[in-house]
Amino acid sequence: MPRALLPLLLLTQAGAVSVDLLPRLYGDGVFRSATPLPEAQVPRGSRGVQLQPGSYGGEWFLLLSGPAAVTGAHLSYVGTDTGLTQNAAAVAKLFGRMGATLASGCFGTGTDSLSGVRAWVEEKVRAGGSADLNSERIFGPLRVQVVAQHTAVSDMMPAGHAEVDVILTRTGTPGSGAGVATCHL
């Protein structure tokens, strides 16, 4: 078990915990900073950041929804279709690590489910590196969805671009249960 997770696991076992996510997401050295997204670009009741620098041919975003106890987390990669296809394995591993970090830090997912969350997210993102995909799975009180779109043509994304989204949502009552975490950006 990585040393960085031990204090969080001990706090989670004791009940509610406050988690500063960004230092944990910076831990693998891919991202070094985050720029807050303008309020107009974020759904009401949510907060978001763009993770810096862009990596693996795309830009990365994180949105958290819910007041104190997070009810949803949305990770996005927006890049070129070629960049995603060429970097699918690396993008998948990064999404797997970040998804597991969010699952444990924001949703109190136990260690018994974390490896499953990580492996499933990696597998689906890797598959979405070359084809459109929309898949979801439930891990206890956590619902995880992976969506990949290639060469979409719309007002939001011109041809030749790709987007991968990993969306985590709490399936139970918000703020209930042991190990509920309050996540901060």
C-alpha positions as CSV (number, residue, x, y, z in Angstrom):
1,M,0.0,0.0,0.0
2,P,1.4,3.5,-0.9
3,R,2.4,5.5,2.1
4,A,0.2,8.4,1.1
5,L,-3.0,6.3,1.5
6,L,-2.3,5.0,5.0
7,P,-3.2,8.3,6.9
8,L,-6.4,8.6,4.8
9,L,-7.4,5.0,5.5
10,L,-6.9,5.5,9.2
11,L,-9.0,8.7,9.2
12,T,-11.7,7.1,7.1
13,Q,-12.1,4.2,9.5
14,A,-12.6,6.8,12.3
15,G,-15.6,8.4,10.5
16,A,-15.9,11.6,8.4
17,V,-12.7,13.0,7.0
18,S,-11.7,16.1,5.1
19,V,-9.6,15.4,2.0
20,D,-7.5,17.9,0.0
21,L,-7.5,16.1,-3.4
22,L,-5.0,18.1,-5.4
23,P,-1.9,17.1,-3.5
24,R,-3.0,13.5,-3.9
25,L,-3.5,13.9,-7.6
26,Y,-0.1,15.6,-8.0
27,G,1.5,12.6,-6.2
28,D,2.4,10.7,-9.4
29,G,4.1,13.7,-10.9
30,V,2.0,14.1,-14.0
31,F,0.2,17.3,-12.9
32,R,1.8,20.1,-10.9
33,S,-0.9,22.7,-10.5
34,A,-4.6,23.4,-11.2
35,T,-6.5,26.4,-12.5
36,P,-10.0,27.0,-11.1
37,L,-12.7,26.9,-13.8
38,P,-14.8,30.0,-14.1
39,E,-18.1,29.8,-12.3
40,A,-20.0,30.2,-15.6
41,Q,-18.4,27.0,-16.9
42,V,-19.3,24.8,-13.9
43,P,-22.8,23.5,-13.1
44,R,-24.4,25.1,-10.1
45,G,-23.4,23.6,-6.8
46,S,-20.1,22.3,-8.3
47,R,-16.5,23.3,-8.3
48,G,-13.9,22.5,-10.9
49,V,-10.3,22.8,-12.0
50,Q,-8.2,22.3,-15.1
51,L,-5.2,20.2,-14.2
52,Q,-1.8,21.5,-15.4
53,P,0.1,20.9,-17.5
54,G,-1.9,19.1,-20.2
55,S,-0.6,15.6,-20.7
56,Y,-0.8,12.8,-23.2
57,G,-2.1,15.0,-26.0
58,G,-5.0,16.6,-24.1
59,E,-6.3,18.8,-21.4
60,W,-7.6,17.4,-18.1
61,F,-10.5,18.6,-15.9
62,L,-12.0,17.7,-12.6
63,L,-15.4,18.7,-11.3
64,L,-16.9,17.9,-7.9
65,S,-20.6,18.2,-7.2
66,G,-22.4,18.4,-3.9
67,P,-22.1,20.8,-1.0
68,A,-19.8,19.4,1.6
69,A,-20.0,15.6,1.1
70,V,-19.3,15.1,-2.5
71,T,-22.1,13.4,-4.5
72,G,-20.3,13.2,-7.8
73,A,-16.9,13.6,-9.3
74,H,-16.2,14.0,-13.0
75,L,-12.8,13.6,-14.6
76,S,-12.4,14.6,-18.2
77,Y,-9.7,14.3,-20.9
78,V,-10.2,16.4,-24.0
79,G,-7.7,16.0,-26.8
80,T,-7.2,14.9,-30.3
81,D,-8.4,11.6,-31.6
82,T,-4.8,10.8,-32.6
83,G,-3.4,11.8,-29.2
84,L,-5.9,9.6,-27.4
85,T,-5.3,6.6,-29.7
86,Q,-1.5,6.9,-29.3
87,N,-1.6,7.4,-25.6
88,A,-4.5,5.1,-24.6
89,A,-2.5,2.9,-22.3
90,A,-1.0,5.9,-20.4
91,V,-4.3,7.8,-20.3
92,A,-6.0,4.6,-19.0
93,K,-3.5,4.1,-16.2
94,L,-3.7,7.8,-15.1
95,F,-7.5,7.6,-15.1
96,G,-7.3,4.4,-13.1
97,R,-5.1,6.0,-10.4
98,M,-7.2,9.2,-10.3
99,G,-10.4,7.2,-10.2
100,A,-9.2,5.2,-7.2
101,T,-8.0,8.4,-5.5
102,L,-11.4,9.9,-5.9
103,A,-13.2,6.7,-4.8
104,S,-11.3,6.5,-1.6
105,G,-10.9,10.2,-0.8
106,C,-14.4,11.4,-1.7
107,F,-16.6,8.4,-1.4
108,G,-15.0,6.4,1.3
109,T,-14.7,3.3,-0.9
110,G,-13.0,0.5,1.0
111,T,-9.6,-1.0,0.1
112,D,-11.4,-4.2,-0.9
113,S,-13.1,-2.3,-3.8
114,L,-10.3,0.1,-4.8
115,S,-8.3,-2.3,-6.9
116,G,-11.5,-3.3,-8.7
117,V,-12.4,0.3,-9.4
118,R,-8.9,1.0,-10.7
119,A,-8.7,-2.1,-12.9
120,W,-12.2,-1.6,-14.3
121,V,-11.6,2.1,-15.1
122,E,-8.2,1.3,-16.8
123,E,-9.8,-1.5,-18.9
124,K,-12.7,0.7,-20.1
125,V,-10.6,3.8,-20.8
126,R,-8.1,1.6,-22.7
127,A,-11.0,0.2,-24.8
128,G,-12.3,3.7,-25.3
129,G,-8.9,4.8,-26.7
130,S,-9.9,3.4,-30.1
131,A,-13.7,3.3,-30.1
132,D,-16.7,5.1,-28.7
133,L,-17.8,3.6,-25.4
134,N,-20.4,4.1,-22.7
135,S,-20.1,1.6,-19.8
136,E,-21.0,1.7,-16.1
137,R,-20.5,-0.5,-13.0
138,I,-21.5,-0.4,-9.4
139,F,-18.9,-0.9,-6.6
140,G,-20.9,-0.9,-3.4
141,P,-22.3,2.6,-2.8
142,L,-20.3,3.9,-5.8
143,R,-21.4,4.1,-9.4
144,V,-18.7,4.5,-12.0
145,Q,-19.3,5.4,-15.6
146,V,-16.8,5.6,-18.4
147,V,-17.7,7.5,-21.6
148,A,-15.4,7.9,-24.6
149,Q,-16.2,9.8,-27.8
150,H,-14.1,10.1,-30.9
151,T,-14.3,12.6,-33.8
152,A,-17.4,14.2,-32.5
153,V,-18.7,17.2,-34.5
154,S,-20.6,19.6,-32.3
155,D,-20.4,23.2,-31.0
156,M,-18.4,21.8,-28.1
157,M,-15.9,19.5,-29.9
158,P,-14.8,19.8,-33.6
159,A,-13.9,16.8,-35.8
160,G,-10.6,15.1,-35.0
161,H,-11.1,15.5,-31.3
162,A,-11.7,13.0,-28.6
163,E,-13.1,13.1,-25.0
164,V,-13.0,10.6,-22.2
165,D,-15.1,11.1,-19.1
166,V,-15.0,9.1,-15.9
167,I,-17.9,9.9,-13.7
168,L,-18.2,8.7,-10.1
169,T,-21.5,9.1,-8.2
170,R,-22.7,8.1,-4.8
171,T,-25.6,5.6,-5.1
172,G,-26.8,5.9,-1.4
173,T,-28.1,8.9,0.5
174,P,-25.6,11.8,0.3
175,G,-23.7,12.4,3.5
176,S,-24.8,9.1,5.1
177,G,-22.7,6.2,6.3
178,A,-19.4,5.7,7.9
179,G,-16.3,7.1,6.2
180,V,-18.0,10.0,4.5
181,A,-15.4,12.4,3.2
182,T,-15.5,16.1,2.5
183,C,-13.3,16.8,-0.6
184,H,-11.6,20.1,-1.3
185,L,-9.8,21.3,-4.4
